[in-house]
């Protein structure tokens, strides 16, 4: 038997939207936070393993904002508040700082830092406590490289509490210097052939929708499209051109590859890439199957070429294992499982090429140790493997004999459609405002100076960023949706100011309706005592319960999440009640293992199974008399774990909570 062989291309996508307002200041700190946690750590960790290679995508809006951290207090609004003594903050500023600092993954980022866990659930803070909270928040975001190598980070982690303004200042100075080293690291590793570095159209727009909004309908004929749409192909070309210019200024060379924002492709966008000298792109396997009108999964195990542009098609299942599933496993178990999956592919196919394309920053905050245990196990296994060879996308595009693709179907890496960015009332409203503004620009810009036209162009292109549309509608959820809505509309509002014409009322009205926005996690507001094992459920039995909507917590990308969509929970003086609702009608022999933090033995429960819903109760005596508990539920079939709930980790429940002030009328 021949020795199996497999080629593997990792592709890590790094992106943040442009948070700058008309004043040039970033209104949110996510670039800085992921910079100290992920943007350096990911290529550094790969470089620790000689002979391993990968591709990294740095979006243009991310590159632009990383450059701004030469002057962090000038350009980052959060840090300009964070660095001040709490006594100098206005009430609203203080509340916003606390809101941001307490919107974190508790299990993996808060709990490991003792002082952070102590303060996290407090309702109010003294100035001294808030200084501690501000420092441990930044320390929680510091990745493993900083924890291993940065003197200030190590000192403050050892100090644990009792921090001062001087500690904050020294930490910020050290981290700002560190951020300035990120882009040079990518340049250095690329020059050595360890990595390829690609980029994305400038403001991360969905190029196929800019070129032709009907692409949304072609990808999914059921999608409702915005009114008044017309082609913005000129904008699409500008996004690509601006990114190439920025890349050349940053890295001193011309980019060879692009990651189309959200893997969104169509034939006309690929023509733009080709005409600009781009040699390769990547997208999802769903696009390949629709392009070939053939869903044979073996087709994805090789690169293709369309109009002289090489395309790698993402192995959806393998990529989602890293993005969503492996956070629930130990690092050794996850890395071993991944290698086993690769070996199966190698044994079943002749020298396959597997493309694993994953968000390179957002997954790791759900992993213990920022994913370090998983990556060390995986990279060690790959280094020791004689049959698996890693390759950059530049190396792939240089191969000869690549299969030709005659047709490229429009779509994205999310279900092969554009529904994440068009179709919902809110998403379509945002597009309609862009088209309205674009028409007014064409009507009123004649006679303006070149400088004013340049500023108007900047804000128009910024409004086309995919991220604004991501948070409209009901498919994703964030505590900062209104901030994103404001950022989007402010770009269009600024255009009218530059045109010196009245601002339409439609731009002054939030697109997101507060009444329509239902949070993903609702805490219990009353005791409940529902009757289980009955088809005669009523709304009132569960009224006042808490709920967690897993679909909103983790969004459209997390297809591998599992069958359960919503968790309902509540309690009375005797029991904790749980209902799990989702696509379970066809499942049989289901059991639930209840993991109780502090207990080494899980409870095994056979739930009541009523069509699309599982219900069960747990006697409060099983919690050992504790009034505050942390629980997690493992949904299991006869042979495997189907889902871990909640997806964010252990669920903390205060069984002593006083609901006396909550009244139903």
C-alpha positions in Angstrom: 0.0 0.0 0.0 1.3 3.5 -0.9 2.2 5.8 1.9 -0.6 8.4 2.2 0.3 12.1 1.5 -1.7 15.3 2.1 -1.1 19.0 1.5 -2.6 21.4 4.0 -3.1 25.1 3.7 -4.0 27.0 6.9 -5.5 30.4 6.2 -6.1 32.7 9.2 -8.2 35.7 8.6 -7.6 38.8 10.8 -10.1 41.7 10.5 -11.7 44.6 12.4 -14.0 47.2 10.9 -12.9 50.8 10.7 -14.0 52.3 14.1 -12.9 55.8 13.2 -15.5 58.6 13.2 -15.3 61.9 11.4 -12.7 63.0 14.0 -10.4 60.2 13.1 -10.8 58.6 16.6 -11.5 54.9 17.0 -14.7 54.6 19.1 -14.1 51.0 20.1 -10.9 49.3 21.3 -11.2 45.9 19.6 -8.1 46.5 17.4 -5.9 47.1 20.4 -7.4 44.2 22.4 -6.9 41.7 19.6 -3.5 43.1 18.9 -2.2 42.3 22.3 -4.0 38.9 22.3 -3.9 37.5 18.7 -2.3 39.5 15.9 1.3 38.9 17.1 0.7 35.6 18.9 -0.7 33.7 15.9 2.3 34.1 13.5 4.8 33.9 16.4 3.4 30.6 17.5 3.6 29.2 14.0 7.2 30.4 13.7 8.2 28.4 16.7 7.8 25.3 14.6 10.3 25.2 11.7 9.0 23.9 8.4 5.4 24.7 9.1 3.8 27.3 6.9 0.5 29.2 6.7 -1.3 32.1 5.1 -2.5 35.1 7.1 -5.0 37.7 5.8 -4.8 41.2 7.3 -7.8 43.4 6.2 -6.9 46.9 5.1 -9.1 48.5 7.8 -7.1 46.5 10.4 -3.8 47.6 9.0 -4.8 51.2 8.9 -5.8 51.2 12.6 -2.8 49.2 13.7 -0.7 52.1 12.4 -2.6 54.5 14.6 -1.3 53.0 17.8 1.9 55.0 17.4 -0.3 57.6 19.3 -2.9 55.5 21.2 -4.3 58.2 23.4 -4.9 60.4 20.4 -6.7 57.8 18.3 -8.3 55.3 20.7 -11.3 56.7 22.7 -11.4 53.8 25.1 -7.7 54.1 26.1 -8.0 57.9 26.4 -10.6 57.2 29.2 -8.9 54.1 30.6 -5.7 55.9 31.3 -7.4 58.6 33.4 -8.1 58.3 37.1 -11.7 57.2 37.6 -12.5 60.3 39.6 -12.0 62.4 36.4 -14.5 60.5 34.3 -18.0 61.8 33.7 -20.8 59.5 34.7 -21.6 58.3 31.2 -17.9 57.7 30.5 -17.5 55.7 33.6 -20.6 53.6 32.8 -19.4 52.9 29.3 -16.0 51.8 30.5 -17.6 49.4 33.0 -20.0 48.1 30.3 -17.2 47.2 28.0 -15.0 45.7 30.7 -17.8 43.4 31.9 -18.8 42.1 28.5 -16.3 39.2 28.4 -16.2 35.5 28.2 -16.3 34.6 31.9 -15.0 31.1 31.9 -11.9 31.5 29.7 -10.9 35.2 30.2 -12.4 36.4 33.5 -12.3 33.4 35.9 -8.5 32.6 35.4 -7.6 36.0 36.9 -8.8 36.0 40.5 -9.2 39.7 41.0 -11.2 40.0 37.8 -13.6 37.2 38.9 -14.1 38.9 42.3 -15.1 42.3 40.7 -16.9 41.1 37.6 -20.4 40.8 39.0 -20.3 43.8 41.2 -22.9 46.5 40.6 -20.8 49.5 41.6 -17.1 50.2 42.1 -15.0 52.5 44.2 -12.2 54.4 42.3 -9.7 51.9 43.7 -11.7 48.9 42.6 -12.3 50.4 39.2 -8.5 50.9 38.7 -8.1 47.2 39.6 -10.8 46.2 37.1 -9.3 48.3 34.3 -5.9 46.7 34.8 -7.1 43.1 35.0 -9.3 43.6 31.9 -6.2 44.5 29.9 -4.2 41.7 31.4 -7.0 39.2 30.5 -6.6 40.3 26.9 -2.8 39.8 26.9 -1.9 36.7 25.0 0.6 34.1 25.9 3.5 35.7 24.1 3.1 38.8 26.4 2.6 36.6 29.5 5.8 34.7 28.7 8.0 37.7 27.5 6.7 41.1 28.6 8.2 42.3 31.9 5.3 44.7 32.8 2.6 42.1 32.1 4.4 39.5 34.2 4.9 41.9 37.0 1.2 43.0 37.1 0.0 39.4 36.9 2.1 38.5 39.9 1.0 41.6 41.8 -2.7 40.5 41.3 -4.4 43.6 42.9 -3.9 47.0 44.4 -2.9 48.6 41.1 -2.2 52.3 40.7 -2.4 54.9 38.0 1.4 54.5 37.5 0.8 50.8 36.8 -1.7 51.7 34.1 0.6 54.2 32.5 3.6 51.8 32.4 1.4 49.0 31.1 0.0 51.1 28.3 3.5 52.4 27.2 4.8 48.8 27.1 1.8 47.5 25.1 1.9 50.4 22.6 5.5 49.5 21.8 4.5 45.9 21.4 1.7 46.7 19.0 4.2 48.6 16.7 6.1 45.3 16.3 3.1 43.3 14.8 3.3 44.3 11.2 7.1 44.0 11.0 6.7 40.4 12.2 4.4 39.6 9.3 6.8 41.2 6.9 9.8 39.3 8.3 8.1 35.9 8.2 6.8 36.5 4.7 10.2 37.4 3.4 11.5 34.1 4.8 8.7 32.2 3.0 7.2 31.0 6.3 3.9 32.7 5.6 1.9 34.4 2.8 0.2 37.7 3.7 -2.9 38.7 1.8 -5.4 41.5 2.3 -9.0 42.3 1.7 -10.9 45.1 -0.3 -10.4 48.3 1.6 -13.3 48.7 4.0 -14.2 45.0 3.9 -17.3 45.3 1.6 -19.3 42.5 0.0 -17.9 43.1 -3.5 -20.5 41.1 -5.4 -23.4 43.1 -3.9 -21.7 46.4 -4.7 -21.2 45.2 -8.3 -24.7 43.8 -8.7 -27.3 43.6 -5.9 -29.1 40.9 -7.8 -26.3 38.5 -6.8 -28.1 38.2 -3.5 -31.1 36.9 -5.4 -29.0 34.5 -7.5 -27.4 33.1 -4.4 -30.8 32.7 -2.7 -34.0 33.4 -4.8 -36.0 33.8 -1.5 -33.9 36.8 -0.5 -35.7 40.2 -0.6 -33.5 42.8 -2.1 -33.4 46.6 -1.2 -35.2 49.1 -3.3 -33.5 51.6 -5.6 -30.3 49.5 -6.0 -27.9 50.1 -8.8 -24.3 49.0 -9.6 -21.5 50.5 -7.5 -18.8 48.7 -9.5 -16.6 51.9 -9.4 -16.7 51.7 -5.6 -15.7 48.0 -5.8 -12.6 48.8 -7.9 -11.6 51.6 -5.5 -11.8 49.2 -2.5 -9.3 46.9 -4.3 -7.0 49.6 -5.5 -6.8 51.3 -2.1 -6.0 48.0 -0.4 -3.2 47.3 -2.8 -1.8 50.8 -2.3 -1.9 50.4 1.5 -0.3 46.9 1.3 2.6 48.3 -0.8 3.2 51.1 1.7 3.1 48.7 4.6 5.1 45.8 3.3 7.1 47.2 0.5 5.8 44.7 -2.0 2.6 44.1 -4.1 0.1 41.6 -2.7 -0.3 38.4 -4.7 -3.5 37.3 -2.9 -6.8 38.6 -1.5 -9.3 37.1 0.9 -12.6 38.5 -0.5 -14.5 39.9 2.5 -16.6 37.1 4.0 -15.4 34.9 1.1 -17.9 36.7 -1.1 -17.3 36.1 -4.8 -18.8 36.3 -8.2 -17.3 36.3 -11.7 -17.2 40.1 -12.0 -15.3 40.6 -8.7 -12.8 38.0 -9.8 -12.2 39.9 -13.0 -11.4 43.0 -10.9 -8.8 41.0 -8.8 -7.3 39.6 -12.0 -7.1 43.0 -13.7 -5.3 44.3 -10.6 -2.6 41.6 -10.7 -4.0 39.4 -8.0 -2.9 35.7 -8.4 -5.1 33.9 -5.9 -8.2 34.2 -3.7 -10.1 31.7 -1.4 -13.7 31.1 -0.5 -16.0 28.3 0.8 -16.7 24.8 -0.6 -20.4 25.7 -1.0 -19.4 28.0 -3.9 -17.5 25.2 -5.6 -20.4 22.7 -5.4 -22.8 25.3 -6.8 -20.3 26.3 -9.5 -19.9 22.7 -10.6 -23.5 21.7 -9.9 -22.1 18.7 -8.1 -21.9 18.2 -4.3 -19.3 15.5 -4.3 -17.2 16.5 -1.2 -14.1 15.0 -2.8 -14.1 17.9 -5.3 -12.8 20.4 -2.6 -9.5 18.6 -2.2 -7.6 20.5 -4.9 -7.2 24.1 -6.0 -8.9 25.5 -9.1 -8.2 28.3 -11.5 -10.9 30.7 -12.8 -9.8 33.3 -15.4 -6.1 32.9 -14.3 -6.9 33.4 -10.6 -6.2 30.4 -8.4 -8.9 29.6 -5.8 -8.7 27.5 -2.7 -12.0 26.2 -1.4 -12.5 25.9 2.3 -13.2 22.6 3.9 -16.2 23.7 5.9 -16.3 20.8 8.4 -12.6 20.8 9.3 -12.5 24.7 9.6 -15.6 24.7 11.8 -14.1 22.1 14.1 -11.4 24.7 14.9 -13.7 27.7 14.9 -16.4 26.3 17.1 -16.1 22.7 18.3 -12.6 22.2 19.7 -13.1 24.9 22.4 -15.1 22.2 24.2 -12.2 19.7 24.2 -8.8 19.5 25.8 -6.0 20.7 23.6 -4.5 17.2 23.3 -7.8 15.6 22.4 -8.7 18.3 19.8 -5.3 18.2 18.1 -5.4 14.4 18.0 -8.9 14.5 16.6 -7.9 17.0 13.9 -4.9 14.9 12.8 -7.1 11.8 12.7 -9.5 13.6 10.4 -6.7 14.6 8.1 -5.3 11.1 8.0 -8.7 9.7 7.0 -8.7 12.2 4.0 -5.1 11.2 3.1 -6.0 7.5 3.2 -9.1 7.9 1.1 -7.8 10.3 -1.6 -4.8 10.6 -3.9 -2.5 13.4 -2.6 -5.4 15.7 -1.6 -5.0 19.4 -0.8 -7.0 20.6 2.2 -7.8 24.3 2.7 -8.6 25.2 6.4 -9.8 28.8 6.6 -10.7 30.2 9.9 -11.3 33.5 11.7 -7.8 34.0 13.2 -8.8 36.1 16.2 -12.3 35.6 17.6 -12.4 31.9 18.3 -9.5 31.8 20.8 -11.3 33.8 23.6 -13.6 30.7 23.9 -10.6 28.4 24.3 -8.6 27.9 27.6 -5.2 29.6 27.4 -6.2 31.5 24.2 -5.9 28.2 22.3 -2.3 27.6 23.3 -2.7 24.0 24.3 -4.5 23.1 21.1 -2.0 24.9 18.8 1.0 23.4 20.6 -0.5 19.9 20.3 -1.4 20.4 16.6 1.8 22.0 15.5 3.9 19.4 17.3 1.9 16.6 15.5 2.2 18.3 12.1 5.9 18.8 12.6 6.3 15.1 13.4 4.2 14.0 10.5 5.9 12.4 7.5 2.7 12.4 5.4 1.2 15.9 5.9 2.9 18.9 4.3 1.9 22.5 4.9 1.9 25.1 2.1 1.2 28.8 1.7 -1.3 30.1 -0.8 1.6 31.7 -2.8 3.1 28.2 -3.2 -0.3 26.8 -4.2 -0.9 29.5 -6.9 2.5 28.6 -8.4 1.6 25.0 -9.0 1.2 23.8 -12.6 -1.7 21.6 -13.8 -4.3 23.2 -11.7 -7.9 22.3 -12.7 -9.9 24.9 -14.6 -13.2 26.2 -13.3 -15.5 27.4 -16.2 -18.1 29.1 -14.0 -18.1 30.7 -10.5 -21.4 30.9 -8.7 -22.0 34.0 -6.6 -22.0 33.4 -2.8 -20.1 33.8 0.5 -18.6 31.5 3.1 -21.8 31.7 5.2 -24.2 29.1 3.7 -23.1 30.1 0.2 -25.5 33.1 0.2 -25.4 36.8 0.9 -28.3 36.8 3.4 -26.1 37.9 6.3 -25.7 41.3 4.5 -29.0 41.7 2.6 -32.6 40.6 2.8 -33.7 41.6 6.3 -35.6 44.8 6.7 -32.8 46.5 8.7 -30.0 45.3 6.3 -32.0 46.5 3.3 -32.7 49.8 4.9 -29.0 50.4 5.4 -28.4 49.7 1.7 -31.2 52.0 0.6 -29.6 54.8 2.7 -26.3 54.2 0.8 -28.0 54.4 -2.6 -29.9 57.5 -1.6 -26.7 59.2 -0.4 -24.8 58.1 -3.5 -27.4 59.7 -5.7 -27.2 63.0 -3.7 -23.4 63.0 -4.1 -23.8 62.7 -7.9 -26.4 65.5 -7.8 -24.5 68.0 -5.5 -20.7 67.4 -5.7 -20.1 69.5 -8.8 -18.0 72.5 -7.9 -16.6 71.0 -4.7 -12.8 71.1 -4.1 -10.8 67.9 -4.7 -10.1 67.7 -1.0 -13.9 67.7 -0.1 -14.6 65.1 -2.8 -11.8 62.9 -1.3 -13.4 63.2 2.1 -16.8 62.4 0.7 -15.4 59.4 -1.1 -13.8 58.1 2.1 -17.1 58.2 4.1 -19.0 56.6 1.2 -16.6 53.7 1.0 -16.5 53.3 4.8 -20.3 53.0 4.8 -20.1 50.0 2.6 -18.2 47.9 5.2 -19.8 44.4 5.7 -19.7 44.7 9.4 -22.5 47.2 9.7 -24.8 44.8 7.9 -23.6 41.9 10.0 -25.2 43.4 13.1 -28.4 44.4 11.5 -31.3 41.9 11.6 -31.7 39.0 14.0 -28.9 36.6 12.9 -26.2 38.1 15.2 -26.2 39.7 18.6 -24.0 42.1 20.4 -24.3 44.5 23.4 -22.8 47.1 21.1 -25.3 46.9 18.1 -26.4 50.5 18.6 -22.8 51.7 18.6 -22.3 49.9 15.2 -25.6 51.4 13.9 -24.4 54.9 14.9 -21.0 54.4 13.2 -22.7 53.4 10.0 -25.1 56.3 9.9 -22.4 58.9 11.0 -20.4 58.2 7.8 -23.5 59.1 5.7 -24.4 62.0 7.9 -20.8 63.4 7.5 -21.3 63.3 3.7 -24.3 65.6 3.9 -22.3 68.0 6.1 -19.5 68.0 3.5 -22.0 68.6 0.7 -23.5 71.5 2.8 -27.1 70.3 2.3 -29.7 69.3 4.9 -29.3 65.9 6.6 -32.2 63.6 5.7 -34.3 62.7 8.8 -33.9 59.0 7.7 -30.2 59.2 8.7 -31.0 60.7 12.1 -33.3 57.8 13.0 -31.6 54.6 14.3 -32.1 51.6 12.0 -32.1 49.2 14.9 -35.3 49.4 16.8 -34.9 49.0 20.6 -38.3 47.3 20.7 -37.3 44.8 18.1 -33.9 44.0 19.7 -34.3 40.9 21.9 -31.1 40.1 23.9 -29.5 36.7 23.4 -29.4 36.0 27.2 -32.3 36.9 29.4 -31.9 36.3 33.1 -34.8 34.8 35.2 -37.1 37.4 36.7 -39.4 35.1 38.7 -39.6 31.7 40.2 -41.2 29.0 38.1 -42.7 25.6 38.9 -43.6 24.1 35.5 -45.2 20.7 35.0 -42.9 18.4 33.0 -43.7 15.4 30.9 -46.9 16.9 29.4 -47.9 18.1 25.9 -50.2 20.6 27.5 -47.6 23.2 28.2 -48.7 26.7 28.7 -46.9 30.0 28.3 -47.6 30.9 31.9 -45.8 27.8 33.4 -42.4 29.1 32.1 -43.2 32.8 32.3 -40.4 34.6 34.2 -37.8 32.0 33.2 -34.3 32.8 31.9 -33.3 32.0 28.3 -30.2 31.7 26.2 -30.5 31.9 22.5 -27.5 29.9 21.2 -28.2 31.1 17.6 -27.7 34.7 18.6 -24.8 34.0 20.9 -22.7 32.4 18.2 -24.3 33.5 14.9 -24.6 32.2 11.4 -21.0 30.8 11.1 -21.5 28.3 13.9 -23.4 25.6 11.9 -21.7 22.9 13.9 -23.1 24.2 17.1 -25.6 21.3 17.5 -29.3 20.7 17.5 -30.3 22.9 20.4 -31.2 26.5 19.6 -32.6 27.9 22.9 -32.1 27.0 26.6 -34.8 27.9 29.1 -34.1 27.7 32.8 -35.6 28.7 36.1 -36.1 27.5 39.7 -38.3 27.3 42.7 -37.6 26.4 46.3 -37.2 22.7 45.4 -35.8 22.3 41.9 -33.9 23.8 39.0 -35.9 23.4 35.7 -34.4 23.3 32.3 -35.9 23.0 28.8 -33.8 22.6 25.6 -35.5 23.5 22.4 -34.3 22.8 18.9 -34.2 20.3 16.0 -34.5 17.1 18.1 -37.7 15.5 16.9 -35.8 12.7 15.1 -33.3 12.0 17.9 -33.6 9.0 20.2 -32.0 7.6 23.3 -30.9 11.1 24.4 -29.5 11.8 27.8 -28.1 14.9 29.5 -25.0 15.0 31.7 -25.1 17.9 34.1 -21.7 19.2 35.1 -21.7 21.1 38.4 -18.6 23.2 39.0 -16.9 22.0 42.2 -18.2 18.4 41.7 -16.2 15.7 40.1 -19.2 13.5 39.3 -21.8 14.7 36.7 -25.5 13.9 37.0 -27.0 11.8 34.3 -30.6 12.6 33.4 -33.0 11.1 30.9 -35.1 14.1 29.9 -38.7 14.2 28.9 -38.8 14.4 25.1 -41.7 16.3 23.7 -41.3 16.8 19.9 -38.8 19.8 19.6 -38.2 20.1 23.3 -36.4 18.3 26.1 -37.4 19.1 29.7 -35.9 18.0 33.0 -35.5 19.1 36.6 -32.7 18.8 39.1 -33.4 18.7 42.9 -31.7 21.5 44.6 -30.3 19.0 47.1 -28.0 17.8 44.3 -26.2 21.1 44.6 -25.0 20.4 48.1 -26.9 23.3 49.7 -25.1 25.9 47.6 -27.1 29.1 46.7 -24.8 30.1 43.8 -24.2 27.4 41.3 -22.4 27.0 37.9 -23.7 24.3 35.6 -23.2 23.0 32.1 -25.2 20.5 30.1 -23.8 17.9 27.8 -26.4 16.6 25.4 -25.5 13.0 24.5 -26.7 10.3 22.2 -25.9 6.6 22.6 -22.5 7.1 20.9 -21.4 10.7 21.0 -21.7 14.2 22.6 -24.1 16.2 20.4 -23.7 19.6 22.1 -22.3 21.4 25.1 -24.5 24.0 26.6 -24.3 26.9 27.0 -21.8 27.4 24.3 -20.0 30.1 26.3 -19.2 27.8 29.2 -20.6 27.3 32.7 -24.0 29.0 33.4 -23.9 30.8 36.8 -27.3 30.8 38.6 -28.1 32.5 41.9 -30.6 30.3 43.6 -31.0 32.8 46.4 -32.1 35.6 44.1 -34.9 37.7 45.5 -37.6 38.3 42.9 -39.9 40.2 45.2 -39.6 43.4 43.2 -40.6 41.7 40.0 -44.4 41.8 39.3 -46.4 40.4 36.4 -49.6 42.3 35.7 
